[in-house]
Amino acid sequence: MKDRYFVVAALLLVALSAAACSTKNTLLPLDASTTTAMDQDTMDQGTMDQGTMDHEDMVVEENSHDHDHGEMVDVSGVANPPEVSVTATPDGTGGATLDIATSNFTLVPANPPSDHQPGEGHLHIYVDGVSIAMVHETTVHLGDLSDGHHNIRVTVSTNDHRDYTLGETVIAASTEVMTTGGTAAQEADHTLALEVMDGMVMGGIQRLAVSVGEVVAITATSDTDDSLHIHAYDLTLELKAGQPSTLFVEASIPGVFEGELHHAGFQVLSLEVS
Ligand SMILES: [Cu+2]
């Protein structure tokens, strides 16, 4: 009798997890050090609310597996396209302050949502390739990063969350920062390394089986700029050509999940969580 109750409970859990997959608010990146990285008091609550940070339109695109390049606005034909630069200064207590400068660009809040206006928009901030915030401020404090080396990337976004690009290249600035005085770096139970060269995954699709609750560090290197997307977990890791980037995934959802290169459009890894 007891066993049967256990099975029912387990099935319910699976059903709940499956339901959670379609709810964007539960699909936040699972690395707590990056999802909680924004210091609330320096930020406009409207833009920092976790619910509005997600890109609803992007979620819809991922669900429909639409991988055309409709999510960018190419401004290479514009006389003075937007520019961005960023510097990061560690605060000594596990965080860093970003000083961002833009030109040929009007920063407007991402919330309330507004339609695309050329030359207008906001900034997307990535820490170690993971999208953590949308801001319209030029001074941004990141709190609670894990100690160590972090890559900070700022991209210039349209009001409707598309990247401004010059041709295929996203208009972006990046910098490195070494933070100290915060929490120890996250430890992984498993690591998975993959390398993409000439449009192929070296050694074929990388497969890994893990248990629910374990943490996987996925390190990816590509010979072209791309982004790695883990389906269902809705995690994205930005890849700069030739630079290894690492994404921590806490295996909270049971199932088999594909990791795919967004621009190249092919599967590079398979994560089996049970
Ligand atoms: Cu946005």
py3Dmol code that shows the C-alpha trace and the ligand (Angstrom):
import py3Dmol

protein = """\
ATOM      1  CA  MET A   1       0.000   0.000   0.000  1.00  0.00           C
ATOM      2  CA  LYS A   2       2.715   2.343   0.983  1.00  0.00           C
ATOM      3  CA  ASP A   3       4.557   1.593  -2.247  1.00  0.00           C
ATOM      4  CA  ARG A   4       1.555   2.530  -4.321  1.00  0.00           C
ATOM      5  CA  TYR A   5       1.266   5.898  -2.642  1.00  0.00           C
ATOM      6  CA  PHE A   6       4.883   6.458  -3.366  1.00  0.00           C
ATOM      7  CA  VAL A   7       4.363   5.719  -7.072  1.00  0.00           C
ATOM      8  CA  VAL A   8       1.392   8.098  -7.219  1.00  0.00           C
ATOM      9  CA  ALA A   9       3.425  10.796  -5.562  1.00  0.00           C
ATOM     10  CA  ALA A  10       6.307  10.227  -7.955  1.00  0.00           C
ATOM     11  CA  LEU A  11       3.985  10.423 -10.968  1.00  0.00           C
ATOM     12  CA  LEU A  12       2.469  13.615  -9.659  1.00  0.00           C
ATOM     13  CA  LEU A  13       5.934  15.056  -9.324  1.00  0.00           C
ATOM     14  CA  VAL A  14       6.739  14.156 -12.913  1.00  0.00           C
ATOM     15  CA  ALA A  15       3.450  15.683 -14.079  1.00  0.00           C
ATOM     16  CA  LEU A  16       4.159  18.852 -12.135  1.00  0.00           C
ATOM     17  CA  SER A  17       7.657  19.042 -13.556  1.00  0.00           C
ATOM     18  CA  ALA A  18       6.293  18.608 -17.057  1.00  0.00           C
ATOM     19  CA  ALA A  19       3.715  21.321 -16.450  1.00  0.00           C
ATOM     20  CA  ALA A  20       6.462  23.546 -15.170  1.00  0.00           C
ATOM     21  CA  CYS A  21       8.263  23.259 -18.499  1.00  0.00           C
ATOM     22  CA  SER A  22       5.655  25.392 -20.168  1.00  0.00           C
ATOM     23  CA  THR A  23       5.662  28.073 -17.516  1.00  0.00           C
ATOM     24  CA  LYS A  24       8.335  30.618 -18.179  1.00  0.00           C
ATOM     25  CA  ASN A  25       8.669  31.745 -14.592  1.00  0.00           C
ATOM     26  CA  THR A  26       9.955  28.357 -13.566  1.00  0.00           C
ATOM     27  CA  LEU A  27      12.491  28.273 -16.364  1.00  0.00           C
ATOM     28  CA  LEU A  28      14.910  30.709 -14.840  1.00  0.00           C
ATOM     29  CA  PRO A  29      18.573  29.837 -15.190  1.00  0.00           C
ATOM     30  CA  LEU A  30      19.428  27.505 -12.388  1.00  0.00           C
ATOM     31  CA  ASP A  31      22.724  28.987 -11.394  1.00  0.00           C
ATOM     32  CA  ALA A  32      21.662  30.965  -8.342  1.00  0.00           C
ATOM     33  CA  SER A  33      24.809  33.044  -8.495  1.00  0.00           C
ATOM     34  CA  THR A  34      23.673  34.552 -11.762  1.00  0.00           C
ATOM     35  CA  THR A  35      19.919  34.632 -11.398  1.00  0.00           C
ATOM     36  CA  THR A  36      20.193  36.577  -8.173  1.00  0.00           C
ATOM     37  CA  ALA A  37      23.111  38.608  -9.384  1.00  0.00           C
ATOM     38  CA  MET A  38      21.296  41.919  -9.597  1.00  0.00           C
ATOM     39  CA  ASP A  39      21.374  44.239  -6.655  1.00  0.00           C
ATOM     40  CA  GLN A  40      17.753  45.226  -6.208  1.00  0.00           C
ATOM     41  CA  ASP A  41      18.273  48.649  -4.718  1.00  0.00           C
ATOM     42  CA  THR A  42      20.335  49.977  -7.604  1.00  0.00           C
ATOM     43  CA  MET A  43      17.821  48.791 -10.126  1.00  0.00           C
ATOM     44  CA  ASP A  44      14.452  49.850 -11.344  1.00  0.00           C
ATOM     45  CA  GLN A  45      12.062  47.267  -9.950  1.00  0.00           C
ATOM     46  CA  GLY A  46      10.104  47.300 -13.165  1.00  0.00           C
ATOM     47  CA  THR A  47      13.001  46.063 -15.248  1.00  0.00           C
ATOM     48  CA  MET A  48      14.397  43.735 -12.641  1.00  0.00           C
ATOM     49  CA  ASP A  49      11.290  41.804 -11.785  1.00  0.00           C
ATOM     50  CA  GLN A  50      12.091  38.193 -12.616  1.00  0.00           C
ATOM     51  CA  GLY A  51       8.806  37.774 -14.419  1.00  0.00           C
ATOM     52  CA  THR A  52       9.477  40.576 -16.852  1.00  0.00           C
ATOM     53  CA  MET A  53      13.129  39.658 -17.341  1.00  0.00           C
ATOM     54  CA  ASP A  54      12.173  36.702 -19.430  1.00  0.00           C
ATOM     55  CA  HIS A  55      11.728  37.241 -23.093  1.00  0.00           C
ATOM     56  CA  GLU A  56       8.265  36.059 -23.767  1.00  0.00           C
ATOM     57  CA  ASP A  57       8.683  36.306 -27.517  1.00  0.00           C
ATOM     58  CA  MET A  58      11.914  34.276 -27.353  1.00  0.00           C
ATOM     59  CA  VAL A  59      10.225  31.557 -25.317  1.00  0.00           C
ATOM     60  CA  VAL A  60       7.537  31.263 -27.948  1.00  0.00           C
ATOM     61  CA  GLU A  61      10.141  31.022 -30.688  1.00  0.00           C
ATOM     62  CA  GLU A  62      12.027  28.280 -28.866  1.00  0.00           C
ATOM     63  CA  ASN A  63       8.867  26.308 -28.338  1.00  0.00           C
ATOM     64  CA  SER A  64       8.080  26.370 -32.015  1.00  0.00           C
ATOM     65  CA  HIS A  65      11.713  25.503 -32.851  1.00  0.00           C
ATOM     66  CA  ASP A  66      11.835  28.431 -35.220  1.00  0.00           C
ATOM     67  CA  HIS A  67      15.479  29.044 -35.868  1.00  0.00           C
ATOM     68  CA  ASP A  68      15.395  31.659 -38.558  1.00  0.00           C
ATOM     69  CA  HIS A  69      17.123  34.931 -37.843  1.00  0.00           C
ATOM     70  CA  GLY A  70      14.023  37.049 -37.371  1.00  0.00           C
ATOM     71  CA  GLU A  71      15.184  37.971 -33.884  1.00  0.00           C
ATOM     72  CA  MET A  72      17.766  40.491 -35.036  1.00  0.00           C
ATOM     73  CA  VAL A  73      17.701  43.944 -36.560  1.00  0.00           C
ATOM     74  CA  ASP A  74      20.593  44.485 -38.970  1.00  0.00           C
ATOM     75  CA  VAL A  75      21.671  48.135 -38.874  1.00  0.00           C
ATOM     76  CA  SER A  76      24.766  47.786 -41.068  1.00  0.00           C
ATOM     77  CA  GLY A  77      23.068  50.068 -43.597  1.00  0.00           C
ATOM     78  CA  VAL A  78      22.539  52.849 -41.048  1.00  0.00           C
ATOM     79  CA  ALA A  79      24.951  55.818 -41.130  1.00  0.00           C
ATOM     80  CA  ASN A  80      25.566  55.855 -37.355  1.00  0.00           C
ATOM     81  CA  PRO A  81      24.685  52.461 -35.875  1.00  0.00           C
ATOM     82  CA  PRO A  82      24.451  52.051 -32.082  1.00  0.00           C
ATOM     83  CA  GLU A  83      27.676  51.415 -30.176  1.00  0.00           C
ATOM     84  CA  VAL A  84      28.278  50.070 -26.694  1.00  0.00           C
ATOM     85  CA  SER A  85      31.212  49.682 -24.325  1.00  0.00           C
ATOM     86  CA  VAL A  86      31.501  48.294 -20.802  1.00  0.00           C
ATOM     87  CA  THR A  87      33.961  48.191 -17.924  1.00  0.00           C
ATOM     88  CA  ALA A  88      33.526  46.163 -14.741  1.00  0.00           C
ATOM     89  CA  THR A  89      34.992  47.011 -11.343  1.00  0.00           C
ATOM     90  CA  PRO A  90      34.935  44.380  -8.569  1.00  0.00           C
ATOM     91  CA  ASP A  91      33.351  45.638  -5.330  1.00  0.00           C
ATOM     92  CA  GLY A  92      35.353  43.324  -3.040  1.00  0.00           C
ATOM     93  CA  THR A  93      32.204  41.739  -1.619  1.00  0.00           C
ATOM     94  CA  GLY A  94      31.435  39.244  -4.334  1.00  0.00           C
ATOM     95  CA  GLY A  95      30.010  41.665  -6.857  1.00  0.00           C
ATOM     96  CA  ALA A  96      31.001  44.152  -9.511  1.00  0.00           C
ATOM     97  CA  THR A  97      29.845  47.480 -10.835  1.00  0.00           C
ATOM     98  CA  LEU A  98      29.372  47.848 -14.569  1.00  0.00           C
ATOM     99  CA  ASP A  99      29.890  51.171 -16.263  1.00  0.00           C
ATOM    100  CA  ILE A 100      28.258  51.056 -19.650  1.00  0.00           C
ATOM    101  CA  ALA A 101      28.441  53.675 -22.370  1.00  0.00           C
ATOM    102  CA  THR A 102      26.331  53.801 -25.496  1.00  0.00           C
ATOM    103  CA  SER A 103      26.294  56.114 -28.476  1.00  0.00           C
ATOM    104  CA  ASN A 104      23.855  56.619 -31.323  1.00  0.00           C
ATOM    105  CA  PHE A 105      21.318  54.956 -29.096  1.00  0.00           C
ATOM    106  CA  THR A 106      18.406  56.034 -26.904  1.00  0.00           C
ATOM    107  CA  LEU A 107      17.929  53.907 -23.788  1.00  0.00           C
ATOM    108  CA  VAL A 108      14.326  53.366 -22.789  1.00  0.00           C
ATOM    109  CA  PRO A 109      12.933  51.046 -20.099  1.00  0.00           C
ATOM    110  CA  ALA A 110      11.999  47.547 -21.249  1.00  0.00           C
ATOM    111  CA  ASN A 111       8.931  47.827 -19.071  1.00  0.00           C
ATOM    112  CA  PRO A 112       6.258  48.821 -19.950  1.00  0.00           C
ATOM    113  CA  PRO A 113       6.790  47.049 -23.295  1.00  0.00           C
ATOM    114  CA  SER A 114       6.983  49.258 -26.362  1.00  0.00           C
ATOM    115  CA  ASP A 115       7.162  48.690 -30.092  1.00  0.00           C
ATOM    116  CA  HIS A 116      10.373  48.771 -32.055  1.00  0.00           C
ATOM    117  CA  GLN A 117      11.702  52.255 -32.795  1.00  0.00           C
ATOM    118  CA  PRO A 118      14.944  52.464 -34.783  1.00  0.00           C
ATOM    119  CA  GLY A 119      17.858  53.593 -32.602  1.00  0.00           C
ATOM    120  CA  GLU A 120      15.930  52.934 -29.415  1.00  0.00           C
ATOM    121  CA  GLY A 121      15.973  50.095 -26.926  1.00  0.00           C
ATOM    122  CA  HIS A 122      17.648  48.670 -23.842  1.00  0.00           C
ATOM    123  CA  LEU A 123      20.604  46.494 -22.872  1.00  0.00           C
ATOM    124  CA  HIS A 124      20.829  42.785 -22.206  1.00  0.00           C
ATOM    125  CA  ILE A 125      23.406  41.698 -19.656  1.00  0.00           C
ATOM    126  CA  TYR A 126      25.023  38.266 -19.682  1.00  0.00           C
ATOM    127  CA  VAL A 127      27.282  36.820 -17.009  1.00  0.00           C
ATOM    128  CA  ASP A 128      29.398  33.899 -18.247  1.00  0.00           C
ATOM    129  CA  GLY A 129      27.117  33.621 -21.254  1.00  0.00           C
ATOM    130  CA  VAL A 130      23.888  33.434 -19.253  1.00  0.00           C
ATOM    131  CA  SER A 131      21.317  36.184 -19.706  1.00  0.00           C
ATOM    132  CA  ILE A 132      20.621  37.755 -16.319  1.00  0.00           C
ATOM    133  CA  ALA A 133      18.976  41.116 -16.875  1.00  0.00           C
ATOM    134  CA  MET A 134      17.562  43.755 -19.164  1.00  0.00           C
ATOM    135  CA  VAL A 135      18.393  47.303 -18.151  1.00  0.00           C
ATOM    136  CA  HIS A 136      18.202  50.841 -19.417  1.00  0.00           C
ATOM    137  CA  GLU A 137      20.666  52.176 -16.823  1.00  0.00           C
ATOM    138  CA  THR A 138      24.339  52.689 -17.613  1.00  0.00           C
ATOM    139  CA  THR A 139      25.576  51.970 -14.078  1.00  0.00           C
ATOM    140  CA  VAL A 140      24.613  48.488 -12.983  1.00  0.00           C
ATOM    141  CA  HIS A 141      25.651  46.693  -9.832  1.00  0.00           C
ATOM    142  CA  LEU A 142      25.931  42.927 -10.006  1.00  0.00           C
ATOM    143  CA  GLY A 143      25.804  41.377  -6.550  1.00  0.00           C
ATOM    144  CA  ASP A 144      26.430  37.862  -5.359  1.00  0.00           C
ATOM    145  CA  LEU A 145      28.620  36.512  -8.138  1.00  0.00           C
ATOM    146  CA  SER A 146      30.625  33.464  -7.217  1.00  0.00           C
ATOM    147  CA  ASP A 147      34.284  34.204  -6.536  1.00  0.00           C
ATOM    148  CA  GLY A 148      36.476  33.972  -9.567  1.00  0.00           C
ATOM    149  CA  HIS A 149      36.724  35.017 -13.152  1.00  0.00           C
ATOM    150  CA  HIS A 150      33.556  36.147 -14.933  1.00  0.00           C
ATOM    151  CA  ASN A 151      32.799  37.230 -18.444  1.00  0.00           C
ATOM    152  CA  ILE A 152      30.375  40.136 -18.678  1.00  0.00           C
ATOM    153  CA  ARG A 153      28.672  40.819 -21.989  1.00  0.00           C
ATOM    154  CA  VAL A 154      26.295  43.639 -22.832  1.00  0.00           C
ATOM    155  CA  THR A 155      24.210  43.547 -26.004  1.00  0.00           C
ATOM    156  CA  VAL A 156      22.144  46.300 -27.557  1.00  0.00           C
ATOM    157  CA  SER A 157      18.503  45.282 -27.830  1.00  0.00           C
ATOM    158  CA  THR A 158      15.500  46.698 -29.609  1.00  0.00           C
ATOM    159  CA  ASN A 159      12.414  47.599 -27.577  1.00  0.00           C
ATOM    160  CA  ASP A 160      10.991  44.224 -28.636  1.00  0.00           C
ATOM    161  CA  HIS A 161      14.084  42.305 -27.437  1.00  0.00           C
ATOM    162  CA  ARG A 162      15.813  41.642 -30.725  1.00  0.00           C
ATOM    163  CA  ASP A 163      19.560  42.130 -31.062  1.00  0.00           C
ATOM    164  CA  TYR A 164      20.826  45.052 -33.094  1.00  0.00           C
ATOM    165  CA  THR A 165      23.440  43.592 -35.430  1.00  0.00           C
ATOM    166  CA  LEU A 166      25.971  44.606 -38.043  1.00  0.00           C
ATOM    167  CA  GLY A 167      25.340  41.862 -40.538  1.00  0.00           C
ATOM    168  CA  GLU A 168      25.402  38.658 -38.499  1.00  0.00           C
ATOM    169  CA  THR A 169      27.447  40.195 -35.663  1.00  0.00           C
ATOM    170  CA  VAL A 170      25.522  41.263 -32.588  1.00  0.00           C
ATOM    171  CA  ILE A 171      26.403  44.776 -31.401  1.00  0.00           C
ATOM    172  CA  ALA A 172      27.917  43.994 -28.022  1.00  0.00           C
ATOM    173  CA  ALA A 173      30.701  44.773 -25.595  1.00  0.00           C
ATOM    174  CA  SER A 174      32.345  42.363 -23.212  1.00  0.00           C
ATOM    175  CA  THR A 175      34.811  42.466 -20.384  1.00  0.00           C
ATOM    176  CA  GLU A 176      36.312  40.159 -17.799  1.00  0.00           C
ATOM    177  CA  VAL A 177      36.150  40.666 -14.062  1.00  0.00           C
ATOM    178  CA  MET A 178      37.660  38.768 -11.149  1.00  0.00           C
ATOM    179  CA  THR A 179      35.434  38.901  -8.082  1.00  0.00           C
ATOM    180  CA  THR A 180      36.467  38.150  -4.509  1.00  0.00           C
ATOM    181  CA  GLY A 181      34.877  38.308  -1.072  1.00  0.00           C
ATOM    182  CA  GLY A 182      31.706  36.530  -2.139  1.00  0.00           C
ATOM    183  CA  THR A 183      30.524  32.949  -2.230  1.00  0.00           C
ATOM    184  CA  ALA A 184      32.712  30.046  -3.296  1.00  0.00           C
ATOM    185  CA  ALA A 185      32.349  28.966  -6.886  1.00  0.00           C
ATOM    186  CA  GLN A 186      29.654  26.403  -7.595  1.00  0.00           C
ATOM    187  CA  GLU A 187      30.850  22.833  -7.724  1.00  0.00           C
ATOM    188  CA  ALA A 188      29.669  20.447 -10.369  1.00  0.00           C
ATOM    189  CA  ASP A 189      28.872  16.748  -9.929  1.00  0.00           C
ATOM    190  CA  HIS A 190      29.599  16.141 -13.615  1.00  0.00           C
ATOM    191  CA  THR A 191      31.400  17.990 -16.353  1.00  0.00           C
ATOM    192  CA  LEU A 192      30.729  17.830 -20.053  1.00  0.00           C
ATOM    193  CA  ALA A 193      33.062  19.455 -22.558  1.00  0.00           C
ATOM    194  CA  LEU A 194      32.223  19.900 -26.184  1.00  0.00           C
ATOM    195  CA  GLU A 195      34.016  21.456 -29.081  1.00  0.00           C
ATOM    196  CA  VAL A 196      32.490  22.507 -32.353  1.00  0.00           C
ATOM    197  CA  MET A 197      34.674  22.948 -35.399  1.00  0.00           C
ATOM    198  CA  ASP A 198      33.810  23.322 -39.084  1.00  0.00           C
ATOM    199  CA  GLY A 199      30.129  22.792 -38.333  1.00  0.00           C
ATOM    200  CA  MET A 200      30.679  19.494 -36.487  1.00  0.00           C
ATOM    201  CA  VAL A 201      30.790  18.393 -32.866  1.00  0.00           C
ATOM    202  CA  MET A 202      34.149  16.759 -32.226  1.00  0.00           C
ATOM    203  CA  GLY A 203      33.492  13.136 -31.328  1.00  0.00           C
ATOM    204  CA  GLY A 204      29.778  13.391 -32.134  1.00  0.00           C
ATOM    205  CA  ILE A 205      26.865  14.422 -29.941  1.00  0.00           C
ATOM    206  CA  GLN A 206      28.047  14.461 -26.329  1.00  0.00           C
ATOM    207  CA  ARG A 207      25.813  12.399 -24.031  1.00  0.00           C
ATOM    208  CA  LEU A 208      25.588  12.419 -20.273  1.00  0.00           C
ATOM    209  CA  ALA A 209      23.259  10.673 -17.832  1.00  0.00           C
ATOM    210  CA  VAL A 210      22.791  12.258 -14.415  1.00  0.00           C
ATOM    211  CA  SER A 211      20.446  12.049 -11.461  1.00  0.00           C
ATOM    212  CA  VAL A 212      17.848  14.653 -10.527  1.00  0.00           C
ATOM    213  CA  GLY A 213      19.432  17.291  -8.299  1.00  0.00           C
ATOM    214  CA  GLU A 214      22.949  16.928  -9.633  1.00  0.00           C
ATOM    215  CA  VAL A 215      24.822  19.860 -11.111  1.00  0.00           C
ATOM    216  CA  VAL A 216      26.432  19.616 -14.537  1.00  0.00           C
ATOM    217  CA  ALA A 217      29.074  22.026 -15.759  1.00  0.00           C
ATOM    218  CA  ILE A 218      28.868  22.221 -19.544  1.00  0.00           C
ATOM    219  CA  THR A 219      31.891  23.805 -21.171  1.00  0.00           C
ATOM    220  CA  ALA A 220      31.515  24.599 -24.849  1.00  0.00           C
ATOM    221  CA  THR A 221      33.914  25.982 -27.413  1.00  0.00           C
ATOM    222  CA  SER A 222      32.930  26.872 -30.952  1.00  0.00           C
ATOM    223  CA  ASP A 223      35.027  28.179 -33.820  1.00  0.00           C
ATOM    224  CA  THR A 224      32.260  30.657 -34.652  1.00  0.00           C
ATOM    225  CA  ASP A 225      30.052  32.944 -32.532  1.00  0.00           C
ATOM    226  CA  ASP A 226      26.951  31.033 -31.554  1.00  0.00           C
ATOM    227  CA  SER A 227      24.748  30.240 -28.584  1.00  0.00           C
ATOM    228  CA  LEU A 228      24.079  26.916 -26.956  1.00  0.00           C
ATOM    229  CA  HIS A 229      20.496  26.314 -25.943  1.00  0.00           C
ATOM    230  CA  ILE A 230      19.360  23.588 -23.550  1.00  0.00           C
ATOM    231  CA  HIS A 231      15.776  22.711 -24.375  1.00  0.00           C
ATOM    232  CA  ALA A 232      13.106  22.589 -21.630  1.00  0.00           C
ATOM    233  CA  TYR A 233      15.547  24.090 -19.140  1.00  0.00           C
ATOM    234  CA  ASP A 234      15.505  27.141 -21.393  1.00  0.00           C
ATOM    235  CA  LEU A 235      19.125  27.917 -20.648  1.00  0.00           C
ATOM    236  CA  THR A 236      21.283  29.748 -23.137  1.00  0.00           C
ATOM    237  CA  LEU A 237      25.061  30.049 -23.160  1.00  0.00           C
ATOM    238  CA  GLU A 238      26.583  32.651 -25.450  1.00  0.00           C
ATOM    239  CA  LEU A 239      29.693  31.455 -27.263  1.00  0.00           C
ATOM    240  CA  LYS A 240      32.399  33.723 -28.626  1.00  0.00           C
ATOM    241  CA  ALA A 241      34.525  32.159 -31.337  1.00  0.00           C
ATOM    242  CA  GLY A 242      37.417  30.241 -29.815  1.00  0.00           C
ATOM    243  CA  GLN A 243      36.541  31.103 -26.196  1.00  0.00           C
ATOM    244  CA  PRO A 244      35.410  28.308 -23.871  1.00  0.00           C
ATOM    245  CA  SER A 245      32.243  29.209 -21.900  1.00  0.00           C
ATOM    246  CA  THR A 246      30.741  27.254 -19.029  1.00  0.00           C
ATOM    247  CA  LEU A 247      27.117  26.841 -18.067  1.00  0.00           C
ATOM    248  CA  PHE A 248      26.044  25.273 -14.783  1.00  0.00           C
ATOM    249  CA  VAL A 249      22.854  23.261 -15.085  1.00  0.00           C
ATOM    250  CA  GLU A 250      21.103  21.904 -12.043  1.00  0.00           C
ATOM    251  CA  ALA A 251      19.310  18.819 -13.287  1.00  0.00           C
ATOM    252  CA  SER A 252      15.923  19.562 -11.771  1.00  0.00           C
ATOM    253  CA  ILE A 253      13.644  18.300 -14.561  1.00  0.00           C
ATOM    254  CA  PRO A 254      13.630  14.564 -15.372  1.00  0.00           C
ATOM    255  CA  GLY A 255      13.765  13.556 -19.015  1.00  0.00           C
ATOM    256  CA  VAL A 256      16.094  13.605 -21.991  1.00  0.00           C
ATOM    257  CA  PHE A 257      17.101  17.070 -23.119  1.00  0.00           C
ATOM    258  CA  GLU A 258      18.843  18.254 -26.233  1.00  0.00           C
ATOM    259  CA  GLY A 259      21.426  20.981 -26.337  1.00  0.00           C
ATOM    260  CA  GLU A 260      21.525  22.753 -29.644  1.00  0.00           C
ATOM    261  CA  LEU A 261      23.617  25.455 -31.250  1.00  0.00           C
ATOM    262  CA  HIS A 262      21.174  28.216 -32.039  1.00  0.00           C
ATOM    263  CA  HIS A 263      22.771  29.648 -35.174  1.00  0.00           C
ATOM    264  CA  ALA A 264      24.360  26.481 -36.542  1.00  0.00           C
ATOM    265  CA  GLY A 265      21.018  24.773 -35.903  1.00  0.00           C
ATOM    266  CA  PHE A 266      22.212  21.307 -34.903  1.00  0.00           C
ATOM    267  CA  GLN A 267      22.229  19.213 -31.746  1.00  0.00           C
ATOM    268  CA  VAL A 268      25.489  19.023 -29.826  1.00  0.00           C
ATOM    269  CA  LEU A 269      24.565  17.302 -26.591  1.00  0.00           C
ATOM    270  CA  SER A 270      22.023  15.103 -24.909  1.00  0.00           C
ATOM    271  CA  LEU A 271      21.379  15.254 -21.190  1.00  0.00           C
ATOM    272  CA  GLU A 272      19.486  12.382 -19.615  1.00  0.00           C
ATOM    273  CA  VAL A 273      18.091  13.229 -16.187  1.00  0.00           C
ATOM    274  CA  SER A 274      16.481  10.472 -14.135  1.00  0.00           C
TER     275      SER A 274
END
"""
ligand_1 = """\
1
CU
Cu 15.063 42.747 -23.821
"""
view = py3Dmol.view(width=600, height=400)
view.addModel(protein, "pdb")
view.setStyle({"model": 0}, {"cartoon": {"style": "trace"}})
view.addModel(ligand_1, "xyz")
view.setStyle({"model": 1}, {"stick": {}})
view.zoomTo()
view.show()
